[in-house]
Amino acid sequence: MHQHEAVIPKNNRTAVIGCLFVLLGALGFSAKAVLVKLAYSYQLDAITLMVLRMTISLPFFLIVAFWSANDSRAEARRLNRQDWLMIFGLGILGYYLASLLDFLGLQYISAGLERLIIFLYPTFVVLFTAVLQRRAINRHQTVALALSYAGMVLVFIDNRAAMTASGLCLGSALVLASAIAFAFFLMGSGMMVKSIGSTRFTAYSMTVACLATGLHFVLEHGLKPLDLPTPVYSLALIMAIFSTVLPAFLMNAGIRRIGAGSAAVLSSIGPIGTLALAFLLLGETLTLAQLAGTVLVLAGVYVVSRAKGTAFS
C-alpha cells in the first residue's frame, strides 16, 4: 500500500502542482496588461514604466539568486560559459525584448486584444518544439489547441470592428513579435530549468533583464530622477510583485513539472483573466462572443488537465 502511494499519487501530485503553478503564473501575467493600461493613463512611455517595474523587482531576484547559489540543497554545479550565454540570451529574449514589445504594443491596442494576440505563443511553442524535435503533436494537445484557438478566433472576430482604429496594425504587430519571442524563450527555458533548476534560472535571467531594461532607460532618457504621479508607483509595485516576480517563479516551476508544451497550452487561461479585469477596471466591452470564446478556452484547459498520461509526460 505504501509503495503504491509513493509512486502513483506522487506523480499525480506533481502534475496537479505543476498545473496550479502554471495557472497562477498565467493569471498573474494576465493582469499585467490591465495594469500597464492603467499606468498609461498618466502619460508615461513604455520604457519608463518598464524600468519602474524592473527596479522594484530586481532586489527580489538578487536575493533569490544569492540564496539559490548558496543553498546546499540546490543543484550546485558551477555554471559554464554555455550556461551563462543561455541565461543571458534567454533573459534578454524572454524578459526584456518580449516585455518591451508587449509594452510598446499596449500603447496602441486594448488589453483584451493584446492578451488574445499573446495567446498565440502556446501554438508557437508546440509547433516549434514538434519541428525541432521531429515529433508529432499528440492527440490531447491537438484537441486542446483546437478548442483554445477556436475560442481566441471567435473573440478576435468579435473585435473586427476596431480594425480601422489608429495604430491597431502597429500595436498588433508589436505584440505578435512579443508572442514569438516569448515562445522561443519558453522552449529554451525548459532546457535550462532541467539543467540548473527553475529558481536559479529565473533569478539569473530576470536579473539580466532588469539590467538590460535599466541600460535601455539610461540610453533613452539619461540619468535623471523620475517625477511621476503617486498612483504610477503603486501600479508599478503591484505589477512588479504580482505580475512579474511571483508569476516568473511559478511559471518556471510549472514548466519543470509538466513540460514547456503542456504549460504553454494550460496557460491559455491568461486571456480569460485579462478580459475579466479589462471589463471591470478599464471598461472594455465583454460580449456574448467573448464569453463563448472563453468557454472554448476553458474546455481546452480541461482537456489538458485530464490528459495526465500523455500531455504531462
N, C-alpha and C positions, 0 to 999 in steps of 0.2 A: 504493500500500500504506500509506504513511504517512498519507495523507488519510483512508483508511478507519479506521485505528487511532485517529486523532484525533477521530473523530465517534462511531461506534457503540460501541466499547469504553468511551469516556469516559462515555457515557450509562449503559451497564451498570454501570460502576464507581460512578457517582453513586447509582444505585438500590440497589446492594449495600451501599455505605457507609451510606446512609440507613436501610436495614433494620437493619443492625448497630447503629447508634446507638440506634434506637428499641427494639430488643430488649434491649440492655444497660441503657438507661434504665428500661424496664419492669421488668426483673429487680431493679434497684436499688430502685425504688419499691415493688416487691412485698415486699421484705424489711422495709420499714418497719413493717407491721402486726405482724409477729412481734417486732420489737424493742420496739414500744410495749407489747405484752402482757407481755414480759419485764420491762420497766420498771415496769408497773403492779403487779407482784407486790411492789414495795417501798412500796406505799401512797402514791402521789402523784397529784395531779389532772392533768387534761388540759392546762390552760394552763401549769402549771409545767413539764411535760415539753416542751411546745411551745417555751417561751421558752429552755430549755436548748438545744434543737436549733437554734433560730434564732440565739441568741447565738454559738454556735460557728460557724455558717455565715456570719454577717454579714461578718467580715473577708475571707473569700474573695470574696464578691460585691462588696465595696467595692474590693478590689484589681483585680478584673476590670472593674468599672465605670470606674475611673480609667484602666486600660490601654486599654480599648476607646474611650474618649473622646479619647485622645491618640495612638492608633495611626493613622499616615498611610495605612495600607492599608485601614482600616475605612471604612464608609460614614459620612463625617464631617459630613453636613449637620446644621445646627442643628435641634434639636427644637422644634417649635412647640407652642402651647398644647394643640391637639388631641392631639398625640403624648403629652404629659405626662399629660393626662387619661386616655388609653387605658392608659398604663403604670400609673398609679395605680389605675385601676379594675380592670384585669386582675390586678395584683399582689394587691390586696385579695381579689378573687373567687377566683382560682385557687390562690394560695399561702398565703393567710391563712384565708379563710372555708371553702374546701373542706377544708383541713387540719384546722381546728378541728372542723368537723362530723364528720370522719372519726375524729379522736382521741376525741371525745365518744362516738361510736358504739361504738368499741372497748372502752369501759368495760363494755358490756353483751353484746356478741356475740363469737364466736370469730374468730380471724384468717382462717381459711379462709372462713367465711361473709361476712366483711367484704369480702374480695377478690372474691368472686362477685358481690356487690351492686355494688361499684365497677366491675366489668366491664361493667355496663350502659352506662357512658359512651361506649364506641365506637358503640353503636347510636344514642345521642342525637346524637352528632356527625354521623354520616352522615345521619340523618333530618332534623335541624335544618338542616344545610347544604343538603340537597336542597330543603327547603321554602323557605328564604330565597333560594336562587339559582334556584329554579324549574326544577330539572333532575332527571332520573330517576337513580336509583341504578343504576350499571352492573352488568352480569351477574356479573362476578367479585366485586364487593363483596357482591352479594346472596348468592352461593353461600358466600362466606367467613363472612358474618354468620350465615347459616342454620346452618352447621356449628358455629361457635363458640357461638352462642346455644343450640343444642340440647345441646351439652356442658355449658353452665352450668346449664340447666334440669335436666338429669339429676342433676348433683351437688346442686342445691338440693332436689330431691325426696328425695334420699337423706338430707338433713338435716331432713326434715319432723318427725321425732320430737322435735326440740328446739323446736318451735313453741310449746310451753307454758312454756318457760323464762322466768323473771322478767326483764323488761326487754328481751326479744327484739324486740318490736314497736317500742319506742322506739329501740333501737340500730339496727335495720334502717332505720327512717325517717330517722334522722340520717345514716347512711351513704348512703342513696339521695339525699338532698338534696346531699350532698357530690359524688356522681357527676354530678348535673345541673349543679351549679356548675362542676365541672371540665370538663364538656363545652362549656359556653359559653366558658370560658377558652381551651380548645384552639382553638375557632373564631376567637376574637379574636386569639389569639397567632399564628395562621397569617398573618393580615394584617399584624401588626406586625413579624413576623420578616422578611417580604419588604420591608417599608418601611425598617427601621433595622438589620436584621441580628440573628441569633439570639443572639450573645454579648452584645451591648449590651442587647437587650431582656430577656434572662434576668437579667443582673446588676442592672439597674434595677428590674425588677418584684419580684425576690426581696428586694432591699434595702427596698422599700416594705413587703413582707410581714413582714420581720424587725422593722421599726419598729412596724408595727401590732400585732404579737404582743407586743412589749415594752410598748406602751401599754396593751394589754388586761391584761397581767400586773400592771402597776403599779396600774391601776384596781381590780383584784380583790384583790390581796394587799398593795399598798403597797410602799414602798421598804424592803426588808429583805433581809439576806443569806440565801442558801439554805444549808441544812444537811441534805444528803441523803447516803445511803449511797454509798460509792465506786463500786460497780457501776452505779449510775444514771448517773453522769458518764461512765463508759466506754461504756455503751449509747448515751447521747446523742451522744458523739463519733462512734461508728460510724454512727449514724443521720444525723448532720449531713454526714459526708463521703460515705458510700456510698449513702445513701438520700435525700439532698437535693441537695448541691452537684453531684456528678458526674451523677446522672440528669437534673437540671434542664437542664444544658447539652447533654447527649446527646440528650434528647427534642426540644428545640427545634431543634437542628442537624438531626435526622432529619426533623422536620416541614418544614424548609426544602427538603430534598432530595426528599421523596416526597409531601408534602401532608398536611393535617390528617386527612382522611378515611381515607386508607390507613394513616397512622401509628396512628390510633386502633384500626383493625381489627388491625393487626400486633401492637400492644402487648397484645393479649389473651393473650399468653404469660404475663403477670403472674400470673394465678391459679394457674398450674402451679407457679411458683416459691414462691408463698405456701403452697400446700398441702404441698409437699415440706418446706419449712422448718418449718411448723407441726407436721408429723408428727415431724420429727427433734428439734426444740427444745422444743416445747410439749406433745408427747404427744397432739395432736389426732388423731382417727381418720382413716384413709385406707382407704376401702373399694373394692371392685371397681367400684361405680358411679362413684365419684370418678375412678378410673383410666380408665374408659371415657369419662367426660366430658372428661378430659384429652386423650385420643386425638382426640376430635372437635375440641377447640380447636386442637390442633396441626395437624389437617387443614385447618382454616380458615386458619391462618397460612401453610401450604404453598400454598394456592390464591392467597393474596395475593402471596406471593413469586414465584410463577410467572407472574403476570399483569402483567409489567412494562409491556407496551404500553398497558394501559388503567388499571389501578389506580394506577399511578405517574405518570400523565400530569398 
